[in-house]
Amino acid sequence: MSMTGEPEREPMKAAVAIADLMTGMYSAIAILAALRHRDASGHGQHVDMALLDTQVAALANLGQSYLTSGEVPSRLGNAHAAVVPYQVFKTSDGHIVLAIGNDGQYRKFCEFAGVPALADDPRFATNSARIVNRAVLVPEVAAIIARRPSAHWMSKLEPLGVPCGPINTLDQVFADPQIKARSMTVDLPHPAAGGKPTRLIASPIKLSETPVEYRRAPPTLGEHTEEVLRELLDLGENEVRALRERGVV
């Protein structure tokens, strides 16, 4: 959070539970590694995962940058720390992300926007110069982009090889043709809906030989407790009843 949010505002959290999700993904990798070790050696092992450890690991380039340089990164809002201009800009009817990744893309943007002088200016001609002069350049670019609607920039810049895109609301996300083409939703009957089909987020994993199968919807609370206790732990009916009476399950 210390690195997320606008510089003049308070630290900002992510909208989804990054620590929970990333710990689950790291855990899945650890389990697979442990299984491979078991297959090779015949020995099992204890997998120890912590939310805090995963948050540190997920700091990725920013965390490593601090360890290397000793410099504590500051909040940059929606801007990129090492590339300029690469951030959210307000258009005349919404917002877009302009993701200029190199000097060639920057020049193409300036020429299309009718401001070639911004590309020739030595303060902005290279990315390293644009980083130094970020505070001067970004307001200039913001004023230019604000004059036109989002569709104007997206439809014209993409063919030029200048990356930009919309900031979609979730209804726009799930209506997107690419999301539909990638089958990122699935309908499964769910008891909470009386057995009627419920629209769910699908797995992003695409496997050619063993594609993901959707056999049943997400379980309700405690739906498989007795099944797990009996089939995996080999507990009898009396043992399960005793656990329930003691409030263990």
Residue pairs with C-beta under 8 A, 6 or more apart in sequence:
1 11
1 12
1 13
2 11
2 75
3 62
3 73
3 74
3 75
4 11
4 12
4 13
4 14
4 75
5 11
5 12
5 75
5 77
6 12
6 75
6 77
7 74
7 75
7 76
7 77
9 75
11 75
12 75
18 55
18 58
19 51
19 52
19 54
19 55
19 58
20 51
22 54
22 55
22 57
22 58
23 49
23 50
23 51
23 54
26 49
26 54
26 57
27 47
27 49
30 47
30 49
31 47
34 44
34 45
34 47
37 43
37 45
38 44
38 45
56 63
62 73
62 81
65 71
65 73
66 72
66 73
73 81
77 87
77 88
78 87
78 88
78 97
79 85
79 86
79 87
79 134
79 138
80 86
80 87
82 131
83 99
83 100
83 101
83 127
83 131
84 100
84 127
84 130
84 131
84 134
84 137
84 138
85 98
85 100
85 106
85 130
85 137
85 138
85 141
86 98
86 99
86 100
86 101
87 97
87 98
87 138
88 95
88 96
88 97
88 167
89 95
89 96
89 97
89 98
89 141
89 142
89 145
89 146
90 142
90 145
90 146
91 145
91 146
91 148
91 149
91 150
91 152
91 153
92 146
92 147
92 148
92 149
93 149
93 150
94 149
94 150
94 166
94 167
95 150
95 166
95 167
96 145
96 150
96 153
96 154
96 164
96 165
96 166
96 167
97 164
97 165
97 166
97 167
98 109
98 141
98 145
98 153
98 157
98 162
98 163
98 164
99 163
99 164
99 165
100 106
100 109
100 162
100 163
101 163
102 127
103 125
103 126
103 127
105 161
105 162
105 163
106 119
106 124
106 127
106 130
107 116
107 119
108 157
108 160
108 161
108 162
109 157
109 160
109 162
110 116
110 117
110 118
110 119
111 119
112 156
112 157
112 160
112 162
113 144
113 145
115 140
115 144
118 124
118 137
118 140
118 141
119 125
122 129
123 129
123 130
123 132
123 133
123 136
123 137
124 130
124 133
124 137
130 137
145 153
150 166
153 164
154 164
154 165
154 166
157 163
157 164
158 164
166 172
168 176
173 179
174 184
174 185
179 185
182 206
183 202
184 201
184 202
184 204
185 199
185 200
185 201
185 202
186 199
186 200
186 201
186 202
186 214
187 197
187 198
187 199
187 200
188 197
188 198
188 200
188 214
188 216
188 217
189 195
189 196
189 197
189 198
189 217
190 196
190 197
190 198
190 217
190 218
191 217
191 220
192 198
192 220
198 217
200 217
200 218
202 212
202 214
203 212
205 212
206 212
222 249
225 249
226 240
229 235
229 239
229 240
229 243
229 249
230 236
230 240
235 243
240 249
243 249
